[in-house]
Amino acid sequence: MLNATLLWLSLTTHVPTDTIPTPDTLQARELTEVVISASRASESILRSPVSIDVLDARRIRLSAQPSYFDAIETIKGVQLLTSSLGFKVYNTRGFAATTNVRFVQLVDGRDNQAPHIGAPIASAMAPSDLDIQRVELVPGVASALYGMNALNGLVNILTRNPFDSEGLSIGQKTGLNHVGDATVSSKLYSETSIRYAHRLGNRFAFKVNLVYQGGYDWVAGNRDDLNPNGNASLSLFGADNPAYDPVNGYGNEAANRRTLTLGGKRYSIGRTGYYEAEATDYGLKNLRGDLSLHYRFSPTVELAYTYQGAMLNNVYQRTNRFRLENYRLDQHSLTLTTPSIQLRAYRSHENTGESYNIRSMAENIDKSFKTDNQWFTDFTGQFNKDTQAGIAVPDALRDARSVADQGRPVPGTPAFNDLIAKLRDINNWDIGAALRVQSWMYHVEGQVEPTRVLWKQFREQTGLTIQAGFDFRRYVVFPDGNYFINPTESGKNLVYGKTGGFVQLSRTFFDNKLKVAGSLRLDKNYYFAARLNPRLSVVYSPTDNHNIRVSYQNGYRFPSLFEGFTNINSGGVKRVGGLPIMSQGIYENAYLVTSINAFQAAITTDVNTNKLTTDQAIQKNKGLLKKSPYTYLKPEQVASFEIGYKGLLFKQRLFVDVDAYYMAYKNFIAQVNANLARGTNPDSLVYYFSASTTQDRYRLWTNSQTKVFNYGASLGLRYSLTTDWSVGGNASFAQLDRAENGDGLESAFNTPRWITNLTVSNGNVWRGIGFSVNYKHQDAFLWQSELATGTVSAINTLDAQVSYRLPKLNLLVKAGGTNLLNQYYYTFIGGPSVGGLYYTNVVWEWGK
């Protein structure tokens, strides 16, 4: 197996030949590197007021990963969540989620989120590998300058300007995954990229990019039981548990279970359900591209129009797992850049196409051949018949299921496939599975730095640099009647948005050795009062090689469109947005599901083991029921303190980047499960909540009543042994400190304590041959989500690549593998199992 693995070592990311560096030094690279994302203005990376890391063309070329987007995982402090081979989500500094609304992904400063969920859609709208200039990542709070969702961090992906990088580039990646997979044979992966850029004189230039991915996705097939103690009072465990709920099996969750009294005892019984692989397609077919037109009025004044578009066919995860089918996203943008002014406007449009909810698909396949009432009636009848005949309970339970399942659609048959085709087109999750959302995002922003040109003399006299900016954002959603409704004007589009602005002042002291900067941002949302986000930073640089920074900032996050307005029936659970116009009367009358579950479990135990009647058990345990204390949504708030150091040591061969932070969250936005009784008689509440059929299930967006504190630190090192040899590594530590007045919603930190990377590389070992090796370790950690909760095992992966550059042919060839030893792992509970990907990449470039 090892020989086969080594044979399949294939190739990685491209860096065009015109960006392949000549021999240089660490000093030259680090001292001259300029970033813009930390302060929304050009500045030295060493003197950045907050932690920031950069993947430049050289680091991307030397990385062991198949693309720049994959290489982001190796940046210090970055946690990767893999929902799909074509859909990866990044997070920093805790509270990770597969839909990461607290992390912003920009492309040349444009937010490329999916409007209806308000979160990045990973690489779906990301630029081609052939068009990357560099990637800038800012971990932690960035709300003071960027507003909206930038509480956990942001990544800004910067592309190559066609005025500066002309020519034709073609890239072909070919790979293999599912090697040694017990459930799926080995599958080919292919990614074809093309970039063409051309300059017409000194005024006009354009570029075109196109990328097509094809392959077979990673499979989510975890069969661990999420409800192992569902019948513990009857000593029914493992294969004998009739309430078995596998992680990646759907249609057997809590909403698909009932408590049946059989032979005088209470049993928790779930419907059979289907595994994910039986109810979805794992084919990966993603197409994306962009067109940019650039016009220069002068060498420093440029107007650019960009169109980005993508069509996705892969699996994706939010609270449930989804198959994205012909999911379309496109963005039109216009940007004007001058030395002191930048104006940008863009519109994003999202159409979910023929996508569907895999859980709803599985549930409604079951219900399509037999209703719940009929299924449980058949189950009960057969169980009673078997036990009366003296058959042992475990065997009677299995036989009852077999009888109740008679006529159940069989996966893979024409009838089963026809049913999938039918259900995926029904936009009602009570009876179908379609995801039919159309949404738009309109954004306008401007930024001015008057002291750069107009007030240059003022800056020289006072030392003050002034920046100011504004932004306006509006979300528009078509109310499809299933996912979204308009609660106030039926039939009209739902509109939601905010506006804001910031001012930033900075000044240097003591012969430019000390830089102090302060900013203040004000944001106003349609449904909430205005909020202030301040930031104060100090950078002390005794020499160019040593820089110490301290910063404090506050951040707010308004609820996303999805959190505020969602209106979904999903598997017998109604998910309702947290704004009063969506959920009036629900919060006031809901009871916590945790208390209802404890109440029902206590009844079952007293009936099954203590020989009480059901009525006696209900009266005995009614005190366990707890009314929900939660209420309507408020903005989420975080305060962050950070201290760090960047510098060059040991004759400027060693680059050091270290930071430590402490954060406090208030009004943390999360979901709570709370049910309403199907009746208004207060004396009968305990009876309503004693059975699943006499209550309605809700999942409500709300705020934690707990103030949550977390802290962490990270260290990054890069050492140049020679011009070509380099060794690098990073380690990040993250810890949930404490939660005051714990209320149960402070969970979902979802972050390993330690993440470490170690890299060895040489770009030119011998006559154009180079290599790199990266080892990654990630601690085991507790993952908590609405879909599944459990422990994610520790991850240890080895990535490597070898490359060969042929300058005369303008050709770069790479061969490599990620997870080279093919040790399958999960990045979160409920997600797919990720194995090795062995790939080759050939890039040819002609031009300047």
URFEN-V481156 format. One record per backbone hydrogen bond with DSSP energy under -0.5 kcal/mol. NH is the residue of the N-H (numbers start at 1). CO is the residue of the C=O. If there is no record, write none. Layout:
nh = {NH:NH}
co = {CO:CO}
This chain:
nh = {5:6:7:8:9:10:10:11:11:13:19:20:20:29:30:31:32:33:35:40:41:43:45:47:48:53:55:56:57:60:61:62:63:63:71:72:73:74:75:78:79:81:83:83:84:87:89:91:93:95:96:100:101:103:104:106:106:107:108:110:112:114:115:117:118:119:120:120:121:124:125:126:131:132:133:134:135:136:137:138:139:140:142:143:145:146:147:150:151:151:152:152:153:154:155:156:157:157:158:158:160:164:165:167:168:169:170:171:172:173:174:175:176:177:181:187:189:190:191:192:193:194:195:196:197:198:200:201:203:204:205:206:207:208:209:210:211:212:213:214:215:217:221:226:226:228:230:232:234:235:236:237:240:241:242:244:247:248:249:250:256:257:258:260:260:262:262:265:267:267:269:269:270:271:274:276:278:279:279:280:284:285:285:286:287:288:289:290:291:292:293:294:295:296:297:297:298:301:302:302:303:304:305:306:307:308:309:310:311:312:314:316:318:322:323:324:324:325:325:326:327:328:329:330:331:332:333:334:335:336:337:338:342:343:344:345:346:347:348:349:350:351:352:354:355:356:357:358:358:359:361:362:363:364:365:366:367:368:369:369:370:375:376:377:378:379:380:381:382:383:384:385:386:387:388:389:390:391:396:397:398:399:400:401:402:403:404:405:406:408:411:413:417:418:419:420:421:422:423:424:425:426:427:428:431:432:433:434:434:435:436:437:439:440:441:442:443:444:445:446:447:448:449:451:452:453:455:456:459:460:461:462:463:465:467:468:469:470:471:472:473:474:475:476:477:478:479:480:481:485:487:492:494:496:498:499:500:501:502:503:504:505:506:507:508:509:513:513:514:515:516:517:518:519:520:521:522:523:524:526:528:531:533:535:536:537:538:539:540:541:541:543:546:547:548:549:550:551:552:553:554:555:557:564:565:566:567:568:570:570:573:574:575:575:576:576:577:578:579:582:583:584:586:587:589:590:590:591:592:593:596:597:598:599:600:601:602:603:604:605:606:607:608:609:610:612:617:618:619:620:621:622:624:625:628:633:636:637:638:639:640:641:642:643:644:645:646:647:648:649:653:653:654:655:655:656:656:657:658:659:660:661:662:663:664:665:666:668:670:672:674:674:675:676:678:679:682:684:685:687:688:689:690:691:694:695:696:697:698:699:700:701:702:704:707:708:708:709:710:711:712:713:714:715:716:717:718:719:720:721:721:722:726:727:728:729:730:731:732:733:734:735:737:737:738:740:742:755:756:757:758:759:760:761:762:763:765:766:769:770:771:772:773:774:775:776:777:778:779:781:783:790:792:792:793:795:797:799:800:801:802:802:803:804:805:806:807:809:810:810:811:812:813:814:815:815:816:817:818:820:822:824:825:831:832:833:834:834:835:837:838:839:840:840:841:842:843:844:845:846}
co = {1:2:3:4:6:815:816:814:815:65:16:16:17:25:26:27:28:29:43:36:36:35:33:44:45:137:135:54:133:56:57:58:59:60:67:68:70:71:72:75:91:89:81:87:87:84:81:79:77:749:749:98:99:100:153:104:155:110:157:107:105:119:113:114:114:114:100:103:112:121:122:123:128:129:158:158:55:156:53:154:137:152:150:150:142:142:143:147:102:149:102:149:102:138:104:136:106:155:134:156:131:161:161:197:846:195:844:193:842:191:840:189:838:187:178:177:175:214:173:212:171:210:169:208:167:206:204:199:200:200:294:198:292:196:290:194:288:192:286:190:284:282:219:224:245:225:227:229:231:232:231:235:237:238:240:241:224:222:246:274:253:254:269:258:267:260:265:262:260:265:258:267:242:256:250:248:275:275:276:276:215:283:313:213:311:211:309:209:307:207:305:205:303:203:295:301:301:298:300:337:295:335:293:333:291:331:289:329:287:327:324:322:320:316:356:314:322:323:352:312:312:351:310:349:308:347:306:345:304:343:302:341:447:336:445:334:443:332:441:330:439:328:437:325:352:323:433:321:356:321:357:358:359:360:361:362:363:364:365:366:366:371:372:373:374:375:376:377:378:379:380:381:382:383:384:385:387:386:392:393:394:395:396:397:398:399:400:401:403:405:409:410:413:414:415:416:417:418:419:420:422:423:425:426:428:428:423:423:426:355:434:435:350:476:348:474:346:472:344:470:342:468:340:466:449:449:450:453:455:456:457:458:459:506:504:448:502:446:500:444:498:442:496:440:494:438:477:478:484:565:485:489:477:475:473:524:471:522:469:520:467:518:465:516:463:514:509:510:509:539:507:537:505:535:503:533:501:531:499:497:525:523:521:519:552:517:550:515:548:513:539:546:543:646:540:644:538:642:536:640:534:638:636:560:561:562:483:575:568:573:570:697:568:573:574:699:566:563:564:579:579:580:583:583:586:586:587:675:626:673:592:593:594:595:596:597:598:599:600:601:602:603:604:605:605:606:613:614:615:616:617:618:621:622:590:578:557:666:555:664:553:662:551:660:549:658:547:656:545:654:649:650:649:653:718:647:654:716:645:714:643:712:641:710:639:708:637:706:702:700:672:698:591:696:694:677:680:681:682:684:684:685:687:688:691:692:676:572:674:574:672:576:670:668:740:665:706:738:663:735:661:733:659:731:657:729:655:727:653:719:725:725:761:719:759:717:757:715:755:713:753:711:709:735:709:707:739:732:777:730:775:728:773:726:771:724:769:769:766:803:762:801:760:799:758:797:756:795:754:792:790:783:781:790:791:778:776:774:817:772:10:815:770:813:768:811:805:806:806:807:806:843:804:841:10:802:839:800:837:798:819:822:834:828:82:219:825:832:833:818:176:816:10:174:814:172:812:170:810:168}
